[in-house]
Amino acid sequence: MEQQRSVTASSQSPRSPSSQPYLSVSVTDPVKLGNGVQAYVSYRVITKTNFPEYQGPEKIVIRRYSDFIWLRDRLFEKYKGIFIPPLPEKSAVEKFRFSAEFIEMRRQALDIFVNRVASHHELQQSEDLRTFLQADEETMERLRSQETGIFKKRPADFMQIFKDVQSKVSDVVLGKEKPVEESNPEYEKLKHYIFELENHLAEAQKHAYRLVKRHRELGQSLSDFGKAVKLLGACEGNSLGIAFSELGAKAETLSVKLQKEAHQLLMNFEEPLKDYMRAVQSIKATIAERANAFRRHCELAETIKLKEINLNKLSLIRSDRVGEAEMEYNELKAESDEATQTFETIVRLMNEEIVCFQEQKTLDMGTAFHEFAKGQARLANGIADAWRSLLPKLESCSSS
C-alpha cells in the first residue's frame, strides 16, 4: 500500500533518502499591482517538498487570485465526489478591495485553500496542483486563457450560470427535484444535515459580524470620549483636572484594546465561520454532481432496457438491422457501465469526505469558539482592571 503523504514542515534535508514525504506551501507578501479596474493583488507562493515529481526542494512563484480560481475550477471538474476546498469570495465593493484588512484576510484564506488541497491524499497528486505551484507567470496566463466551457464564458454569463447552479443545488438539497432521485435514507439525512448546518452557520456568522462591529464602535466611542475628557481636564488646574486627564488617557488605551480585540474576533471567529459557510457551498455543489450522476445512471439504464427490447424484436424477425442494433446496444451498455461506475465512485468518495469534514469541523469550530471565549475574557479583565485602577483617584476627587 502506497505511503500516504503529508503536508508538514521538516527540518530534514529535502533530498535525504530518510526524509518522510512532505509538501509545505505558504502564501505570502501580497502586493497591489496596476491601477483602476485593472488593479489586482499578487501573492508569493512558496513550496517546499521532497516529492520526486516536483522540480526541486523549493519553488517560489507569483500568483494572483484568478490563478487560484483556475486551480479550484480544474479540481472541481476532475475530482467528482471530493469536496473541493472553497476560495474566499471577491469583494464587490471597490473601496474594500485593497484595504489592508481585506488583503490580509484574503491572503490567509488563500493559504488555507492551497494547503487543504496539498494535504488531501487525492488532490495533492493533481497535475494541476503541480502546475499551479511551479509554472511561471506566462504559462499560468496562457492556461487561464485556454479554459473552455463554463469557465471561458463572460463574467455576466458566468454569474447567470452560477445563479442557476445555486438554484439547482438548493432544489437538490431541499428535495424539490422529484423526477429521478435516490431513495436512500442516509443520503436524505446527509442533505438535511447540510441544509441545517448552512442555516446555523449563517446565523452564527451574522451575530459574529455584529459583535465585531460593536467592538469597533465601542472602541471608537471610547477614543472620542477620551479625547473630550482630556480636553476637559486641561481646563482644570487642580486634582480634578489630573483625574480627568488620566481618565481620558485610560479611555484611549481601552479604545486600542477594543480595536485589537475586534480584529482578533474578525480573524479568529467570524472568518472561520464564513470559511465553513463556503465549505458547505462546496459540499452542496458535490451533492448536485451526485444528483446529476444518479440521473444519468438511471436514464441510461432505462434507455438500455428499451434498446434490449428492440434488439430482441429484431432478432425474432431476423431483421438485417440486428447487427447495427447490437452495436448500438453494446456502445450504450459500455456508456451505462461507465456512468454507474462514476456514480458509485462519487458515493464512495462523498461518504469518506463527509466523515473527514465533520471531524475537521469539530476541531476547527472548537478552536474558534475557544479563541472567542478566551478573547472576551481577556478583554473583560483588561477593561475591569483599567477602570478599577482609576477608582481611588476619582473617589478622592468626589469626596473632597
VEXMIFI-362850 format. One record per residue (C-alpha): x, y, z. Coordinates in nm, 3 decimals. Layout:
<recs>
<rec X="X" Y="Y" Z="Z"/>
...
</recs>
This chain:
<recs>
<rec X="0.000" Y="0.000" Z="0.000"/>
<rec X="0.140" Y="0.338" Z="-0.100"/>
<rec X="0.251" Y="0.551" Z="0.193"/>
<rec X="0.019" Y="0.847" Z="0.241"/>
<rec X="0.193" Y="1.178" Z="0.200"/>
<rec X="0.153" Y="1.464" Z="0.440"/>
<rec X="0.185" Y="1.841" Z="0.441"/>
<rec X="0.435" Y="1.920" Z="0.712"/>
<rec X="0.732" Y="2.137" Z="0.782"/>
<rec X="1.054" Y="1.938" Z="0.803"/>
<rec X="1.400" Y="2.009" Z="0.933"/>
<rec X="1.541" Y="1.719" Z="0.731"/>
<rec X="1.715" Y="1.772" Z="0.400"/>
<rec X="1.452" Y="1.750" Z="0.124"/>
<rec X="1.679" Y="1.520" Z="-0.076"/>
<rec X="1.768" Y="1.295" Z="0.215"/>
<rec X="1.655" Y="0.936" Z="0.145"/>
<rec X="1.535" Y="0.901" Z="0.504"/>
<rec X="1.306" Y="1.205" Z="0.485"/>
<rec X="0.934" Y="1.149" Z="0.525"/>
<rec X="0.731" Y="1.271" Z="0.225"/>
<rec X="0.616" Y="1.629" Z="0.279"/>
<rec X="0.470" Y="1.920" Z="0.089"/>
<rec X="0.470" Y="2.260" Z="0.258"/>
<rec X="0.305" Y="2.560" Z="0.090"/>
<rec X="0.274" Y="2.920" Z="0.209"/>
<rec X="0.104" Y="3.222" Z="0.052"/>
<rec X="0.287" Y="3.541" Z="0.150"/>
<rec X="0.375" Y="3.900" Z="0.057"/>
<rec X="0.058" Y="4.039" Z="-0.105"/>
<rec X="0.139" Y="4.330" Z="-0.339"/>
<rec X="-0.108" Y="4.557" Z="-0.521"/>
<rec X="-0.027" Y="4.598" Z="-0.891"/>
<rec X="-0.188" Y="4.814" Z="-1.157"/>
<rec X="-0.443" Y="5.093" Z="-1.125"/>
<rec X="-0.817" Y="5.139" Z="-1.151"/>
<rec X="-1.025" Y="4.847" Z="-1.273"/>
<rec X="-0.706" Y="4.672" Z="-1.390"/>
<rec X="-0.559" Y="4.668" Z="-1.040"/>
<rec X="-0.505" Y="4.335" Z="-0.868"/>
<rec X="-0.306" Y="4.180" Z="-0.583"/>
<rec X="-0.025" Y="3.933" Z="-0.643"/>
<rec X="0.099" Y="3.679" Z="-0.388"/>
<rec X="0.425" Y="3.496" Z="-0.342"/>
<rec X="0.357" Y="3.120" Z="-0.321"/>
<rec X="0.643" Y="2.925" Z="-0.166"/>
<rec X="0.654" Y="2.545" Z="-0.199"/>
<rec X="0.892" Y="2.319" Z="-0.011"/>
<rec X="0.876" Y="1.947" Z="-0.084"/>
<rec X="1.065" Y="1.625" Z="-0.138"/>
<rec X="0.804" Y="1.476" Z="-0.373"/>
<rec X="1.006" Y="1.332" Z="-0.664"/>
<rec X="0.764" Y="1.466" Z="-0.929"/>
<rec X="0.840" Y="1.825" Z="-0.830"/>
<rec X="1.125" Y="2.023" Z="-0.989"/>
<rec X="1.325" Y="2.071" Z="-0.670"/>
<rec X="1.315" Y="2.113" Z="-0.292"/>
<rec X="1.190" Y="2.474" Z="-0.308"/>
<rec X="1.000" Y="2.679" Z="-0.563"/>
<rec X="0.875" Y="3.039" Z="-0.543"/>
<rec X="0.612" Y="3.164" Z="-0.788"/>
<rec X="0.391" Y="3.472" Z="-0.815"/>
<rec X="0.018" Y="3.412" Z="-0.833"/>
<rec X="-0.296" Y="3.625" Z="-0.843"/>
<rec X="-0.649" Y="3.548" Z="-0.731"/>
<rec X="-0.758" Y="3.432" Z="-1.079"/>
<rec X="-0.484" Y="3.167" Z="-1.070"/>
<rec X="-0.634" Y="3.021" Z="-0.752"/>
<rec X="-0.975" Y="3.021" Z="-0.924"/>
<rec X="-0.819" Y="2.831" Z="-1.217"/>
<rec X="-0.686" Y="2.564" Z="-0.980"/>
<rec X="-1.017" Y="2.531" Z="-0.793"/>
<rec X="-1.216" Y="2.501" Z="-1.116"/>
<rec X="-0.981" Y="2.239" Z="-1.262"/>
<rec X="-1.002" Y="2.029" Z="-0.945"/>
<rec X="-1.381" Y="2.054" Z="-0.940"/>
<rec X="-1.400" Y="1.930" Z="-1.299"/>
<rec X="-1.166" Y="1.636" Z="-1.245"/>
<rec X="-1.235" Y="1.513" Z="-0.891"/>
<rec X="-1.605" Y="1.432" Z="-0.873"/>
<rec X="-1.720" Y="1.330" Z="-0.527"/>
<rec X="-1.446" Y="1.518" Z="-0.343"/>
<rec X="-1.531" Y="1.834" Z="-0.150"/>
<rec X="-1.302" Y="2.084" Z="-0.321"/>
<rec X="-1.179" Y="2.337" Z="-0.062"/>
<rec X="-1.352" Y="2.674" Z="-0.102"/>
<rec X="-1.195" Y="3.003" Z="-0.204"/>
<rec X="-1.266" Y="3.340" Z="-0.044"/>
<rec X="-1.517" Y="3.541" Z="-0.243"/>
<rec X="-1.429" Y="3.853" Z="-0.440"/>
<rec X="-1.514" Y="4.189" Z="-0.284"/>
<rec X="-1.783" Y="4.362" Z="-0.486"/>
<rec X="-1.719" Y="4.693" Z="-0.306"/>
<rec X="-1.433" Y="4.884" Z="-0.467"/>
<rec X="-1.326" Y="5.072" Z="-0.153"/>
<rec X="-1.275" Y="4.743" Z="0.040"/>
<rec X="-1.088" Y="4.553" Z="-0.235"/>
<rec X="-0.748" Y="4.690" Z="-0.145"/>
<rec X="-0.783" Y="4.767" Z="0.224"/>
<rec X="-0.503" Y="4.619" Z="0.434"/>
<rec X="-0.752" Y="4.416" Z="0.638"/>
<rec X="-0.927" Y="4.269" Z="0.333"/>
<rec X="-0.597" Y="4.180" Z="0.164"/>
<rec X="-0.470" Y="4.006" Z="0.478"/>
<rec X="-0.795" Y="3.813" Z="0.522"/>
<rec X="-0.779" Y="3.700" Z="0.160"/>
<rec X="-0.412" Y="3.603" Z="0.193"/>
<rec X="-0.491" Y="3.384" Z="0.494"/>
<rec X="-0.791" Y="3.228" Z="0.317"/>
<rec X="-0.583" Y="3.153" Z="0.005"/>
<rec X="-0.311" Y="3.000" Z="0.222"/>
<rec X="-0.571" Y="2.777" Z="0.389"/>
<rec X="-0.716" Y="2.680" Z="0.049"/>
<rec X="-0.390" Y="2.573" Z="-0.111"/>
<rec X="-0.276" Y="2.383" Z="0.199"/>
<rec X="-0.607" Y="2.197" Z="0.217"/>
<rec X="-0.556" Y="2.093" Z="-0.143"/>
<rec X="-0.193" Y="1.998" Z="-0.080"/>
<rec X="-0.280" Y="1.792" Z="0.228"/>
<rec X="-0.564" Y="1.597" Z="0.065"/>
<rec X="-0.445" Y="1.246" Z="-0.023"/>
<rec X="-0.613" Y="1.260" Z="-0.366"/>
<rec X="-0.584" Y="1.627" Z="-0.460"/>
<rec X="-0.214" Y="1.651" Z="-0.368"/>
<rec X="-0.140" Y="1.417" Z="-0.659"/>
<rec X="-0.307" Y="1.651" Z="-0.907"/>
<rec X="-0.102" Y="1.757" Z="-1.207"/>
<rec X="-0.286" Y="2.090" Z="-1.198"/>
<rec X="-0.164" Y="2.150" Z="-0.841"/>
<rec X="0.194" Y="2.087" Z="-0.955"/>
<rec X="0.144" Y="2.330" Z="-1.242"/>
<rec X="-0.001" Y="2.591" Z="-1.008"/>
<rec X="0.291" Y="2.559" Z="-0.767"/>
<rec X="0.568" Y="2.554" Z="-1.027"/>
<rec X="0.472" Y="2.716" Z="-1.360"/>
<rec X="0.594" Y="3.064" Z="-1.450"/>
<rec X="0.350" Y="3.355" Z="-1.478"/>
<rec X="0.336" Y="3.344" Z="-1.859"/>
<rec X="0.240" Y="2.976" Z="-1.853"/>
<rec X="-0.034" Y="3.038" Z="-1.596"/>
<rec X="-0.173" Y="3.326" Z="-1.801"/>
<rec X="-0.181" Y="3.105" Z="-2.111"/>
<rec X="-0.353" Y="2.822" Z="-1.923"/>
<rec X="-0.618" Y="3.059" Z="-1.788"/>
<rec X="-0.688" Y="3.190" Z="-2.138"/>
<rec X="-0.723" Y="2.835" Z="-2.274"/>
<rec X="-1.005" Y="2.738" Z="-2.038"/>
<rec X="-1.311" Y="2.612" Z="-2.222"/>
<rec X="-1.673" Y="2.552" Z="-2.138"/>
<rec X="-1.827" Y="2.720" Z="-1.837"/>
<rec X="-1.501" Y="2.886" Z="-1.730"/>
<rec X="-1.446" Y="3.061" Z="-2.066"/>
<rec X="-1.775" Y="3.249" Z="-2.058"/>
<rec X="-1.802" Y="3.620" Z="-1.997"/>
<rec X="-1.849" Y="3.736" Z="-1.636"/>
<rec X="-2.219" Y="3.816" Z="-1.694"/>
<rec X="-2.279" Y="3.470" Z="-1.842"/>
<rec X="-2.087" Y="3.306" Z="-1.563"/>
<rec X="-2.288" Y="3.490" Z="-1.297"/>
<rec X="-2.612" Y="3.367" Z="-1.455"/>
<rec X="-2.478" Y="3.011" Z="-1.468"/>
<rec X="-2.368" Y="3.041" Z="-1.107"/>
<rec X="-2.719" Y="3.153" Z="-1.005"/>
<rec X="-2.871" Y="2.863" Z="-1.200"/>
<rec X="-2.633" Y="2.620" Z="-1.032"/>
<rec X="-2.711" Y="2.767" Z="-0.689"/>
<rec X="-3.083" Y="2.731" Z="-0.756"/>
<rec X="-3.035" Y="2.374" Z="-0.877"/>
<rec X="-2.818" Y="2.289" Z="-0.578"/>
<rec X="-3.082" Y="2.425" Z="-0.341"/>
<rec X="-3.351" Y="2.224" Z="-0.521"/>
<rec X="-3.142" Y="1.908" Z="-0.488"/>
<rec X="-3.059" Y="1.971" Z="-0.122"/>
<rec X="-3.419" Y="2.057" Z="-0.036"/>
<rec X="-3.552" Y="1.764" Z="-0.235"/>
<rec X="-3.761" Y="1.981" Z="-0.468"/>
<rec X="-3.646" Y="1.798" Z="-0.781"/>
<rec X="-3.853" Y="1.481" Z="-0.800"/>
<rec X="-3.811" Y="1.329" Z="-1.148"/>
<rec X="-3.518" Y="1.097" Z="-1.067"/>
<rec X="-3.388" Y="1.088" Z="-0.711"/>
<rec X="-3.210" Y="0.849" Z="-0.482"/>
<rec X="-3.431" Y="0.685" Z="-0.223"/>
<rec X="-3.153" Y="0.647" Z="0.031"/>
<rec X="-3.230" Y="0.732" Z="0.397"/>
<rec X="-2.865" Y="0.800" Z="0.480"/>
<rec X="-2.833" Y="1.031" Z="0.182"/>
<rec X="-3.150" Y="1.215" Z="0.279"/>
<rec X="-3.012" Y="1.252" Z="0.629"/>
<rec X="-2.689" Y="1.398" Z="0.487"/>
<rec X="-2.876" Y="1.653" Z="0.275"/>
<rec X="-3.087" Y="1.758" Z="0.572"/>
<rec X="-2.774" Y="1.794" Z="0.787"/>
<rec X="-2.602" Y="2.016" Z="0.527"/>
<rec X="-2.912" Y="2.234" Z="0.491"/>
<rec X="-2.942" Y="2.276" Z="0.868"/>
<rec X="-2.569" Y="2.338" Z="0.907"/>
<rec X="-2.580" Y="2.614" Z="0.646"/>
<rec X="-2.866" Y="2.789" Z="0.828"/>
<rec X="-2.698" Y="2.770" Z="1.169"/>
<rec X="-2.361" Y="2.884" Z="1.036"/>
<rec X="-2.525" Y="3.180" Z="0.860"/>
<rec X="-2.699" Y="3.281" Z="1.182"/>
<rec X="-2.381" Y="3.247" Z="1.389"/>
<rec X="-2.177" Y="3.442" Z="1.133"/>
<rec X="-2.435" Y="3.721" Z="1.127"/>
<rec X="-2.407" Y="3.768" Z="1.503"/>
<rec X="-2.027" Y="3.737" Z="1.492"/>
<rec X="-2.026" Y="4.024" Z="1.241"/>
<rec X="-2.240" Y="4.229" Z="1.480"/>
<rec X="-2.000" Y="4.156" Z="1.766"/>
<rec X="-1.704" Y="4.277" Z="1.559"/>
<rec X="-1.896" Y="4.589" Z="1.461"/>
<rec X="-1.997" Y="4.656" Z="1.822"/>
<rec X="-1.638" Y="4.621" Z="1.946"/>
<rec X="-1.519" Y="4.865" Z="1.681"/>
<rec X="-1.792" Y="5.116" Z="1.752"/>
<rec X="-1.731" Y="5.098" Z="2.128"/>
<rec X="-1.358" Y="5.140" Z="2.068"/>
<rec X="-1.418" Y="5.448" Z="1.855"/>
<rec X="-1.659" Y="5.590" Z="2.114"/>
<rec X="-1.404" Y="5.539" Z="2.392"/>
<rec X="-1.140" Y="5.710" Z="2.181"/>
<rec X="-1.365" Y="6.011" Z="2.120"/>
<rec X="-1.467" Y="6.016" Z="2.486"/>
<rec X="-1.102" Y="6.000" Z="2.596"/>
<rec X="-1.006" Y="6.298" Z="2.382"/>
<rec X="-1.301" Y="6.501" Z="2.510"/>
<rec X="-1.228" Y="6.422" Z="2.878"/>
<rec X="-0.857" Y="6.507" Z="2.835"/>
<rec X="-0.954" Y="6.846" Z="2.693"/>
<rec X="-1.190" Y="6.892" Z="2.985"/>
<rec X="-0.911" Y="6.805" Z="3.227"/>
<rec X="-0.682" Y="7.060" Z="3.064"/>
<rec X="-0.928" Y="7.332" Z="3.168"/>
<rec X="-0.886" Y="7.232" Z="3.531"/>
<rec X="-0.563" Y="7.303" Z="3.717"/>
<rec X="-0.634" Y="7.102" Z="4.030"/>
<rec X="-0.659" Y="6.735" Z="4.122"/>
<rec X="-0.986" Y="6.709" Z="3.927"/>
<rec X="-0.806" Y="6.813" Z="3.610"/>
<rec X="-0.538" Y="6.548" Z="3.668"/>
<rec X="-0.805" Y="6.284" Z="3.733"/>
<rec X="-0.989" Y="6.379" Z="3.414"/>
<rec X="-0.667" Y="6.365" Z="3.212"/>
<rec X="-0.591" Y="6.018" Z="3.347"/>
<rec X="-0.949" Y="5.909" Z="3.279"/>
<rec X="-0.918" Y="6.028" Z="2.919"/>
<rec X="-0.585" Y="5.853" Z="2.872"/>
<rec X="-0.726" Y="5.532" Z="3.012"/>
<rec X="-1.026" Y="5.554" Z="2.779"/>
<rec X="-0.793" Y="5.593" Z="2.481"/>
<rec X="-0.586" Y="5.294" Z="2.596"/>
<rec X="-0.902" Y="5.084" Z="2.624"/>
<rec X="-1.006" Y="5.202" Z="2.279"/>
<rec X="-0.690" Y="5.048" Z="2.135"/>
<rec X="-0.759" Y="4.723" Z="2.325"/>
<rec X="-1.111" Y="4.707" Z="2.183"/>
<rec X="-0.993" Y="4.769" Z="1.827"/>
<rec X="-0.730" Y="4.496" Z="1.860"/>
<rec X="-0.984" Y="4.256" Z="2.005"/>
<rec X="-1.227" Y="4.340" Z="1.723"/>
<rec X="-0.958" Y="4.243" Z="1.472"/>
<rec X="-0.884" Y="3.918" Z="1.658"/>
<rec X="-1.256" Y="3.845" Z="1.670"/>
<rec X="-1.280" Y="3.901" Z="1.296"/>
<rec X="-0.983" Y="3.679" Z="1.208"/>
<rec X="-1.027" Y="3.400" Z="1.464"/>
<rec X="-1.405" Y="3.380" Z="1.493"/>
<rec X="-1.604" Y="3.546" Z="1.215"/>
<rec X="-1.370" Y="3.437" Z="0.933"/>
<rec X="-1.368" Y="3.066" Z="1.035"/>
<rec X="-1.749" Y="3.075" Z="1.036"/>
<rec X="-1.752" Y="3.232" Z="0.688"/>
<rec X="-1.498" Y="2.975" Z="0.575"/>
<rec X="-1.726" Y="2.690" Z="0.680"/>
<rec X="-2.020" Y="2.856" Z="0.509"/>
<rec X="-1.813" Y="2.848" Z="0.190"/>
<rec X="-1.722" Y="2.484" Z="0.259"/>
<rec X="-2.093" Y="2.399" Z="0.280"/>
<rec X="-2.140" Y="2.552" Z="-0.066"/>
<rec X="-1.868" Y="2.320" Z="-0.193"/>
<rec X="-2.048" Y="2.022" Z="-0.040"/>
<rec X="-2.376" Y="2.134" Z="-0.198"/>
<rec X="-2.204" Y="2.153" Z="-0.537"/>
<rec X="-2.086" Y="1.793" Z="-0.488"/>
<rec X="-2.439" Y="1.691" Z="-0.391"/>
<rec X="-2.561" Y="1.843" Z="-0.719"/>
<rec X="-2.292" Y="1.648" Z="-0.907"/>
<rec X="-2.407" Y="1.328" Z="-0.735"/>
<rec X="-2.768" Y="1.400" Z="-0.832"/>
<rec X="-2.664" Y="1.454" Z="-1.194"/>
<rec X="-2.459" Y="1.133" Z="-1.194"/>
<rec X="-2.751" Y="0.935" Z="-1.049"/>
<rec X="-2.990" Y="1.084" Z="-1.304"/>
<rec X="-2.752" Y="0.995" Z="-1.587"/>
<rec X="-2.713" Y="0.642" Z="-1.449"/>
<rec X="-3.092" Y="0.592" Z="-1.435"/>
<rec X="-3.160" Y="0.745" Z="-1.776"/>
<rec X="-2.905" Y="0.519" Z="-1.943"/>
<rec X="-3.038" Y="0.214" Z="-1.759"/>
<rec X="-3.389" Y="0.290" Z="-1.890"/>
<rec X="-3.260" Y="0.350" Z="-2.242"/>
<rec X="-3.074" Y="0.018" Z="-2.236"/>
<rec X="-3.395" Y="-0.163" Z="-2.144"/>
<rec X="-3.566" Y="-0.011" Z="-2.448"/>
<rec X="-3.269" Y="-0.094" Z="-2.672"/>
<rec X="-3.270" Y="-0.451" Z="-2.543"/>
<rec X="-3.640" Y="-0.492" Z="-2.618"/>
<rec X="-3.585" Y="-0.351" Z="-2.966"/>
<rec X="-3.285" Y="-0.583" Z="-3.022"/>
<rec X="-3.489" Y="-0.889" Z="-2.920"/>
<rec X="-3.768" Y="-0.791" Z="-3.158"/>
<rec X="-3.525" Y="-0.751" Z="-3.446"/>
<rec X="-3.366" Y="-1.086" Z="-3.363"/>
<rec X="-3.705" Y="-1.261" Z="-3.366"/>
<rec X="-3.790" Y="-1.131" Z="-3.710"/>
<rec X="-3.433" Y="-1.185" Z="-3.828"/>
<rec X="-3.403" Y="-0.828" Z="-3.946"/>
<rec X="-3.092" Y="-0.718" Z="-4.132"/>
<rec X="-3.066" Y="-0.433" Z="-3.879"/>
<rec X="-2.975" Y="-0.674" Z="-3.597"/>
<rec X="-2.601" Y="-0.612" Z="-3.635"/>
<rec X="-2.641" Y="-0.236" Z="-3.624"/>
<rec X="-2.880" Y="-0.256" Z="-3.327"/>
<rec X="-2.643" Y="-0.490" Z="-3.144"/>
<rec X="-2.356" Y="-0.247" Z="-3.193"/>
<rec X="-2.566" Y="0.042" Z="-3.063"/>
<rec X="-2.669" Y="-0.168" Z="-2.762"/>
<rec X="-2.308" Y="-0.260" Z="-2.678"/>
<rec X="-2.192" Y="0.102" Z="-2.707"/>
<rec X="-2.475" Y="0.217" Z="-2.484"/>
<rec X="-2.404" Y="-0.064" Z="-2.236"/>
<rec X="-2.041" Y="0.048" Z="-2.207"/>
<rec X="-2.158" Y="0.407" Z="-2.156"/>
<rec X="-2.407" Y="0.293" Z="-1.893"/>
<rec X="-2.143" Y="0.090" Z="-1.708"/>
<rec X="-1.917" Y="0.394" Z="-1.702"/>
<rec X="-2.200" Y="0.613" Z="-1.570"/>
<rec X="-2.276" Y="0.357" Z="-1.299"/>
<rec X="-1.910" Y="0.344" Z="-1.200"/>
<rec X="-1.892" Y="0.726" Z="-1.190"/>
<rec X="-2.197" Y="0.742" Z="-0.963"/>
<rec X="-2.068" Y="0.470" Z="-0.732"/>
<rec X="-1.729" Y="0.643" Z="-0.710"/>
<rec X="-1.895" Y="0.972" Z="-0.617"/>
<rec X="-2.098" Y="0.797" Z="-0.346"/>
<rec X="-1.791" Y="0.626" Z="-0.203"/>
<rec X="-1.583" Y="0.943" Z="-0.203"/>
<rec X="-1.864" Y="1.151" Z="-0.053"/>
<rec X="-1.902" Y="0.904" Z="0.233"/>
<rec X="-1.530" Y="0.933" Z="0.305"/>
<rec X="-1.528" Y="1.311" Z="0.264"/>
<rec X="-1.819" Y="1.381" Z="0.498"/>
<rec X="-1.651" Y="1.187" Z="0.780"/>
<rec X="-1.331" Y="1.392" Z="0.736"/>
<rec X="-1.533" Y="1.714" Z="0.708"/>
<rec X="-1.719" Y="1.651" Z="1.034"/>
<rec X="-1.402" Y="1.559" Z="1.220"/>
<rec X="-1.219" Y="1.869" Z="1.096"/>
<rec X="-1.521" Y="2.090" Z="1.163"/>
<rec X="-1.532" Y="1.973" Z="1.523"/>
<rec X="-1.167" Y="2.068" Z="1.569"/>
<rec X="-1.190" Y="2.400" Z="1.385"/>
<rec X="-1.513" Y="2.515" Z="1.545"/>
<rec X="-1.386" Y="2.410" Z="1.888"/>
<rec X="-1.074" Y="2.621" Z="1.833"/>
<rec X="-1.274" Y="2.918" Z="1.703"/>
<rec X="-1.516" Y="2.921" Z="1.999"/>
<rec X="-1.231" Y="2.868" Z="2.245"/>
<rec X="-1.044" Y="3.166" Z="2.098"/>
<rec X="-1.364" Y="3.370" Z="2.113"/>
<rec X="-1.425" Y="3.294" Z="2.481"/>
<rec X="-1.059" Y="3.348" Z="2.569"/>
<rec X="-1.052" Y="3.683" Z="2.389"/>
<rec X="-1.372" Y="3.803" Z="2.555"/>
<rec X="-1.242" Y="3.702" Z="2.899"/>
<rec X="-0.910" Y="3.877" Z="2.831"/>
<rec X="-1.088" Y="4.193" Z="2.716"/>
<rec X="-1.332" Y="4.195" Z="3.009"/>
<rec X="-1.048" Y="4.154" Z="3.260"/>
<rec X="-0.845" Y="4.428" Z="3.091"/>
<rec X="-1.137" Y="4.671" Z="3.096"/>
<rec X="-1.221" Y="4.592" Z="3.459"/>
<rec X="-0.857" Y="4.632" Z="3.571"/>
<rec X="-0.821" Y="4.961" Z="3.382"/>
<rec X="-1.131" Y="5.122" Z="3.536"/>
<rec X="-1.055" Y="4.975" Z="3.878"/>
<rec X="-0.713" Y="5.141" Z="3.882"/>
<rec X="-0.879" Y="5.482" Z="3.846"/>
<rec X="-1.132" Y="5.442" Z="4.126"/>
<rec X="-0.911" Y="5.564" Z="4.416"/>
<rec X="-0.828" Y="5.896" Z="4.243"/>
<rec X="-1.185" Y="5.953" Z="4.127"/>
<rec X="-1.317" Y="5.874" Z="4.475"/>
<rec X="-1.076" Y="6.121" Z="4.635"/>
<rec X="-1.196" Y="6.392" Z="4.396"/>
<rec X="-1.562" Y="6.322" Z="4.464"/>
<rec X="-1.515" Y="6.323" Z="4.844"/>
<rec X="-1.300" Y="6.639" Z="4.866"/>
</recs>
